[in-house]
């Protein structure tokens, strides 16, 4: 069984210096609000994906008035392994078993994380930005080629938008340069759209069953991909919107405009009740576990402040559906509402405050 044995933090968020050991099974982290429970899970997340699940600005992870941070994790993976994630003005770095990882995209997927949190309902009726982030992070855990294409696409998109701005302001039109960048952008866009289509088709196989199980057969749901443009139409779409792009000084088509929606019982999720939205969000994350475990059993599951919203039966159901093959982290402000059977098999960790 794969699991994280211990963690050491330095200048990470509110933790100046901090270390902790974990159980390979269930770890329940108890503490008041704002004492650093979520930051601890964020550190485990960063060790896997080299980024935060809470912010797109890496510098937010560095403690205020400090120049760097690092997270060191000791893992058991048939043998002991050590991974260090560090961040400074020079960028971020992963060192695995004392060897620097040359390309982060090659490291992502060493182990996988699935995070459950209250903000997951954003994946149901939230902004397209949240949904694209979900796709990018989780396809990236499975496929390093997707990470490479996405990185190239973002760089080319930035270049194209800057060129559109420059052309608009100067009044001159360098069609050749715009065409070159656009063609390169389209090449990467096709790869991204293809992988997103495949991922949503795959996750739907599990999502449908998970929603049925959680709702005890009351709900049927599917994820519908809403691409800005299809692979077949993307070149025509870019040509037709070139004048609009020049006027607005931005690229109006492409995967950076994609979205997806949840359809249930022949309705759009905007009509779903709060309880249904939570069911769909849980189903989405449980389906993600199903996909990831086809690739690897090195999965860590984190439930950040979500068990308090579930009754005892639902808690048992979620734990059973996750199975005991994975290390689980649960954060909560109190254990009074937790199932006694879950508590018996758990490592209870109390956090009073960050170690500032």
Buried (B, 14 or more C-beta within 10 A) or exposed (E): EBBBBEBBBBBBBBBBEBEBEBBBBBBBBBBEEEBBBBBBBBBBBBBBBBBBBBEEEBEEBBBEEEEBBBBBBBBBEEEEBBBBBBBBEEEBBBBBEEEEBEEBBEBBBBBBBBBBBEBBBBBBBBEBEBBBBBBBBBBBBBBBEBBBBBBBBBEBBEBBBEBBBEBBEEEEEEEEBBEEBBEBBBBBBBBBBEBBBBBBEBBBEBBBBBBBBBBEEEBEBBBEBEBBBEBEEBBEBBEEBBEEBBEBBBBBBBBBBBBBBBEBEEEEBEEBEEEBBBBBBBBBBBBBBBBBBEEBEBBBBBBBBBBBEBEBEBBBBBBEBBEEEBBBBBBBBEBEBBBEEBEEEBBEBEBEEBBE
